[in-house]
């Protein structure tokens, strides 16, 4: 029982050290997973590497210790011949000594930085304190003879323990450990080395090259040929190979077709069922509404359109807004429409039916023309009342309509908490009378990000009318490169933070003289007009990174997501809340972002978009 426990514990530590830590190290190589996690939670690259060293060192000690325990428990010689006893112990001790010498030579060559895979965490000596002045691949010490000593002779001590203990179980465990180490080397170390050092890697070790030279010189011809130069070819008839590949392709196609048909049938069934349910759940008054064709939604151009410099939007072109930018929409409805009509913003895939909305708006909605009862609920900062009537006209609706009706035109503003603050493709839906029955939908539009240089210019004036021109930013005087980068990033962060922290200020104005109707018909006398201003609280990069010295969790999540999308650095919301609580300014956070980007720059697969 003790032996079984010792073996099980050793296997667990072997798997943890080679497979679990190997998977983490591979993700660190491809996406800087460990470093990103520490940066997200308020740490840096130095802390990430320090923690990795502690975990890897612990796993290595436990692997060696648990293996030694297995060998100790399995140790037995009984009445064995004294000659075999001396021989096996001598060979075992020699293998252990060989392992110690090899490991010591590797450590002396690599140091702490290389021993603990430091080049997975840094490619610049200034990024980690343990990094050497020049991070390059040098073949010195034991590496002059072997490219990867760990793979070849790095497990000698385990076989030595197997000889000393005279146990086949210990020998099998040593084989298992070497197999796991081989996988670690092949799928973690080697791909990373090839990616980072490229042509600096020697194809053959010093010993192999020496043997090749000796053999080639003695025989008079090249006995050892590189794999890349081999000309082995498949001698099968081309027709046979084509037949084989066609057979496999046919098998895959025949298997995929029934699955595809089943998925299409399921999709059709869901669509049909959803449509029927929608028809049954539509409010009765919606079926009796007149002038349905008088309802419309039209997206107004945003910063991306202004930046294009075009006088009008291209017909059929995709409508694009930038993350955090206010979105204006022009709506139209009959004068008799319900004063509880509202517009919601949803991902295009959120609802199955065009007739009824089944998903929640998550606060991303605005009333089109609120009445007195709704306006009585209005509080400071509430963004759901950011809409009002801008005009009224008389028009004929429908081909068979004989009379003229009054049609209201209005404008709704989605900003601050009414925005989804997430990159994706969305649509707007106009709903009837406080229900989820859909009157009309807008065309889909995209929320995306822009590059660092354009953030301030495009987003700072996004509340300006579309026809106004955006002034070119004044060029800053030349400064130190890093200071200039910090200033640019701080200004961009200030703009983005203002979008996340913005407060919607809606207030009512009584209209005694009626609305502006371009002289067509009298206005709606006595109606209430809602005026909306978007207040951005931060004025400079020296302002606190909060609103009223408090950063709410929702605001922290929004600004954290925006930092990730715009700058390629992820911070947990509690890290931002903690920074705001301790008085961090916008420039302090920008400096932290710049440091994080520098730590990730060598490996990061996500950078600021060009």
N, C-alpha and C positions, 0 to 999 in steps of 0.2 A: 504493500500500500504506500509506503514511504517512497519507494522507487518510482511508482506510477505518478505520484504527486510531483516529485522532482522533475520527471520527464515532461509532464504536462506544463509545469511552470516554465521550463526552459523553452518549450515550443512556443508558448505564448509570447515570451520576450523576444524570441527570434523573429516571429511574425510581426510583432510591433516595431522592432528596430528596422527590419528590412522592407516589409510591405507597407505598413501604415506610415512610418516616417518617410519611406521612399515615395509614396504617393503624394505626401505633403511637399516634399522637396521637388518633385516633378512639377507640381502646380506652382511652386515658388519660381521655378525656372521659366515656365511659360507665361504666368500672369502675376508674379509677385504676390501670391495669395497671402503669405504670412505677413509680409511687410504691409500690405494693404490693410489687413485686419488690425494691426497695431496702430497704423495711422488713423484708421476709422474710429478707434476707441481712445485716441488722444496720445498715442505713443509715437515712436519714430523708428527708423531703420536700425539704429543702434540697439534699442530695446528688443526689436524683433530678433536680431542676430544673437543677442545675449540670452534670450529665452530659448531659442533654438539650441544653442550650445548646451544649456543646462539639461534640456530634455534629451538630446542625443547622447550626451555624456552619461546620464542616468540609465538610458536604455542599453548602452554599451556595457556599463559596469554590471547591470543586472543580467545581461546575456552571458557574459563571461562567468559571473558568479554562479548563476543557475546551472551552467554547463559543468563547472567544477563540482557543484553539489551532486549532480548526476553521476559524474565519474567517481566521486568519493563513496556514494551509496553503492555503486556497482562494483567497487574494488574488491576483488577476491582472488586468491591464488591457491589456497588450500595446500595440498601436498605437491605442488608443481616443482619441477626440477629447478635447482638453484641456478643452473646455467641459463635456462630460459628466463628466469626471474631477473637475472642481471642484464641479459641482453635486451629484454623488452623495456626495462626501466631505463637503461642507457639510451636506447633509441628514442624513447618517449621524451626524456629530458633534453636530448639533443634537438628534437623537433620543437620543444617549448622554447629552448634557448634561441633557435633559429627564428621563431616567431617574434620573440622579444627583440632580437637584433633588427629584424625587418621593420617592425613597428617603430622602433626608436629611430631608425634611419629615415623612415617616411616622415615622422614628426619633426626631426631636425631639418629636413628639407622644406617641408610645407609650413611649419609653425602652426599656431592656433588658427590662423585665418584659413589656411588650406585644409588642415585636419578636420575642421568643422564646416567645410564647404562654404567658406566665406564668399567665394565668387558667385554663389547663387544669390547673394544679398547685396553685393556692391561691385561696380566696375570702375569705381573711382576711389583712389586711396583716401580722399577727404571725407568719404561717406561713412567709414567705419574706423574706429580708433585702432583696431587690430590689423587693419589692412597694410600691406607693405607699400613703400613709396611707388613702386612700379608693378602693377598687376599684369604680369605677362607669364607666358608658359616657358619655363626653363627646365631643361633636362639635366639636372645635377644630382649628386648623391646617388642613391640607389636607382633613380630614374634614368641614369645613363645606361643601365643594363636591362631594366624591365619597365615597360610603359605603365603597367598597373600592377605593382607588387602585391596589393591586397587581393587581387583576383587569383594570382598564381600561388604565392606562398603565404598569404595573409591568414590562412586557416591552419597552419602547421601545428600550432599548440593543441588544437582540438583532436587531431589525429594522434598526437603524442599522448594525450590523456586517455584516448581509446586503447593505445598499446599498454600503458601502465595499468589501466583497470582491467585489461584483458576481457572486454565486454563488447559483443557485437552490437548491442543496443546503443552504446556510446558511439561506436563507429558509424552506425546508421544515422545517429543524431548529428554527427560531424558532417556526413555527406549532405544531410538536409540543410544544415547551416550554410555549407558552401554553395549549394544550389540556390538558396535564397539570396546570398551575397552576389552570385553570378547574375541573377535577375536584376538586383539593385544596380549593379554596375552597367548592365546592358541597356536597361530602360530608363535609368535616371542619370548616372554619371556621364556615360558616353554621348547621348544626345546633347546634353548641356555643353560638354566640352567641344563637340563639333560646331554647335551654334555660336559659342563665344570665341573660340580660338581658331576655328577653321583650319587653314593650311599650316598653322604652327604645329599641329599634332603630327607626330611621327607615325607613319604607318607600321613600321617594324621597330621592335625594341633593339637595343644595342647588341644583345646576345644573338638575336635572329640575324641581324645584318652581318655580324662577324662570321657566323656559320655559313651564310649564303656566299660570302666572299671566298671563304676557304674551299667550299665545295665547288663553286664555279671555277675557281683557279685550278683546282686539281683535275676536274673533268674536262675542262676546256669548253664548256657550254653552260648556258643558263639552265640549271636544274630547277630552281625555284622561280616561278613566274607569278607576278602579282595577279590578283583576282580580276582587276580591271582590264588586264591584257589578255585574259583567257578568251579563246575563241570557240568555246563549247557551244554547239548548236543542237537544236532538236532535229533529229534525223527522220522524224515521222513524215509521212506524206502530207502535203498541205491540205489535201482534200479531207484526210482523216481529222486534222486539227480543226478545220472549218466545220466538219460534221459534228465534232464534239462540242464546240462552242455554240453551234446552232441548237443542239439538243438541250444544253443547259439553259440557253436563253428562252427556248420554247417552254421548258418546264416552269421557269420563273413567270413567264407571261401567262401561262395557263393557270398558275396558282394565284396571280395577282388579280386577274379579271373577276372571279367570283367575289373576292373581297371588295373590290372597287364597286361592283354592282350593288352589293349589300349596303355599303356606306351611302351610295346615292339614294337607294330606296329608303333608308332610314332618315336621310336628310329631307326627302320629299314628304315622308310621313310626319315628321316633326313640323315642317312648314305648314302642311295642311291642318294639322291639329291645332297649331297656334293660331292660325287664321280663324278657324271656327270658334275657338274660345274667345278670341278678340271680338268677333261679331256679337257674341252673346253677352259680353260684359260691357259693351259700349253703352254709355248713358242714353236714355230714351230721347232727351232733348237734342242730342247730336244728330240723330236721324232726321229731326224736323228742322234743323238749321237751314236757313236760306243763304244764298250767296256764298257758298263754300269756296268758290273760285276767287272771292275777294280777299281771302287770307293769303299772305305771302311773307317770306323771310328772305332777306338778302344780306349777305356778309359784306361789310364795308372794308376797303383796303387797309392793310396794316403796314408795319415798318418794312417788311420785305418788298411790298409793292412800291413804297416810296423810294427804297434804295435802288430799285431797278431803273428809276428815272423815266418811266413810261407815262404818258399822259392818260392812259386808260388801260384797264386790265384786259389782257387777251381773252377772247372768248374761248371757253373750254379749258383755260389754264388752271392749274391747281392753286387753290388759295392756301397761303402759308402764313402762319404767325409764329413769333418767337416765344420761347418759354418765358412766362412772366408778363408778357405783353398784354395790355388791355385789348379786348375784342369788342368791336361795335357791330351791331346788327340793326338794319332798317327793317321794320315790320309794317304790315298793312292789314287792316281789318275793317269790317263794316262798322259804322257808328253805333250800331245796336249790339255790338259784341259784348260778352260778359266782362265785367271789370275785374274778374278773378282769373282771366286768362294769364298763362305764364309760359315762359320759354325755358327749357332745360337743355343742358349740354351733356352729351353722352358719347362714349366711344362708339364707333360705327358698328361694332360687333356686339354691343351690349343688349340689343333688343331684336327679337326675331320678327316682330310684326311691325308693319308700317301704320297700323291703325290704333294701336294702343301701346303705351310704354310699360314694360314690366320690370325694369330695373330702377333703382333709386338714383336720384341726381347727386347725392352726397353734398348737398349745399350749393351745387352749381346751377342756380336758376335765378330768374328775374321776372317779376310781374310786369306785364306790358303796360297796363293802364289802371293802376290800383284806385279803388274808390275810397271814400272816407273811412269806411270800416277797416279796410286793410291798412290805410295810412295811420290809423290810430295805434297800430301795433309797432310802428316804426321806432327804432332806437338808434342812437348815434353809432355809426360804424356799420350799420346793417347794409349789406350790398344787394338785397333782393328787391329793393325799390328803385334801382338805378335805371328807370325807363320813364319816358313821358311822350305825350303827343307833340309832334312838331308841325303838323299841318292837317288840313281837312280839305277834301275835294269832292266833287260830284262826278260820278262816272256810271256808264252802263256796264253791267256785269253779266256775262253769259251771252251766247248768241241769240237765244230766244227771249231775252229779257226786253220788255217794252218800256220800262221806266228807268229813271236815274236814281241812284242811291248815294248816300253820303259815305265816304270812305275816309277813315282816319289813317294818317301816316305818323309813325313814331320811331324812336331810336332807343335801343336798350344797350346798356354798357355792362360787359362782364369784366370785372377786375377784382383784385384782392382775393378774398375768400370765395368768390363766385367762379374763379378759374380752377380747372383741375390740377394745374401745376404738374403735369406729367407729359412727357413726349408721347405722341401717338396721333392717330387719325380720329377725328370727332365729327359730330353733326349736331345741329340744333333742332329742337322739336317744339312747335307751338301747341300748347294744350288748352283744352276748353274748360273754362269755369272751375278751376281748382281740381279737376279730375286728371286722369292720365290718358284721356282720349285725345288722339293726335289730330290736329287740324291741318298742319302742313309741316314739312321738313325742309331744312336748308340743304344745299349741296355739301358733301363732305369737305373738310378742311384739315390741314395738318399743323400740328404744333411741334416745332423743332428748335434747334439751337443755331447760333451763329458763331463766327470765330471771335477770338479775344479782342482783336483790334476794332471790331464793329459793334461790340456790346454797348459801349457808352453812346456812340453816335446814333444807333438804331433804336435803342430801348429808352433812352432818357427822355425823348420827346414823343413817345408813342401815343400820348393823349392829345397831341396836336391834331387839327383837322388834316385830312388826307391831302388837301390841295396845297398846304403850306410846305415850304421847303425846309429842310433840316440843315442848319449851318454846319459848315465843316469845322471839326475840332481844331483848336489852336495848337500848333506843334510845341511841345515842351522843349526847353533848351537842352542841349546835349549834356548828359550826366554819365556817371558810372553805369555800366551795362546792367549790373545786378540791381542797383537802386532804381534805374529806369524801368526794369522789368517789374519790380515790386510796386512802383507807383502806378504803372499801367494795370497791373492785376488788382490793386486796391481800388482804383476808380471803377473797374469793371464789377468788382464785388459790391461796391457801394450801390451801383445801379441795380444789380440783381437783388440785393438785400432790400432796397426800397420797394421793389415789386412784390417781394414776399411779405413785407411789413406794412404795405400800403393800407390806408383806411378809407373806406368809401363814405363821403359826407353827402347825404341826400337830404334835401329840405324842400318844402312845398312853397309855391308862389301862387296866390289867387289870381285868376285871369278874369278881370271884370270886362275887359274890352274884347275878349275873344282871342282866338288863335290867329296867327298869320295864315291866311288862306289864299294868298296871291290874288285877292280881289275876286275870287270865283263865287264864294258863298259866305254868309256870316259865320263867325267863329262860334265855338261852343261856350257861350257866356256863362260865367260862374263856375266853370270847370276848374280843377286844380292841376297845376303843372308842377312836376317834380324836377328840380334841378340837382345835378350830381357833380361833385368834385372829387377827384381822387387825390388824397393827401399822402405824400411820401415823407415820412418823418425824419429821415437822415439827411444832413446837409453836407457833411465832409467826412473824410476817411478817419478823422480823429473822434468822431461821434461814437458812443457806446454801441456795441453790436447787439442792440435790443431796442425795444419800445418801452419807454418809461422804466428802464432798468430791469425789465422782466422779459424773458424770451419764453413764450409758451411752447409746449410740446409740438403742437401742430405747425407753428411757424418754424420751429427747429427742423422738423421733418421736411418742410417745403424748401427751406434754404439749403439743407443738406443735400436734397435731391438735385437742386439747381447747381450746386458746387460740383457734384459728381458729373452732371451732364455737360456743363460748360468747361470745367477745368480738369476733369478726369481723375479727381481725388475724392475718395469717399470718407465722410465723417459721420459717426453715429450721432443721433439727435441729442443724446445725453451729454456728449462731449461739447456740442455747441451751447447747450443750456448751461453747462458748467463754466464755459468760457465767459458767457454773458453775465453769469452770477458773480464772477470775480472781476468784472469791470473791463473785459477785453474790448478793444476798439475794432473798428472795421480794418484798420491797417494791421493790427495784431493778428487777426484771423487771416488776412491776406498773406502776411509773412509766413504763417504756419502752412498755408496752402503751397506757397513757393518752395518751402523746405521739403514738403512732402513730394512735390513734383520732381524736385532734384533727386530725391532718394529713389524715385521710381523711374527716372528718365531712361536708365540704361536698359530696362527690361519691359517697361510699360507697353501694353498692347492698346491702351486707350490714352490718347494725348489730345491736346486742344485741337479742335478741328481747323483745318487750313481754310 
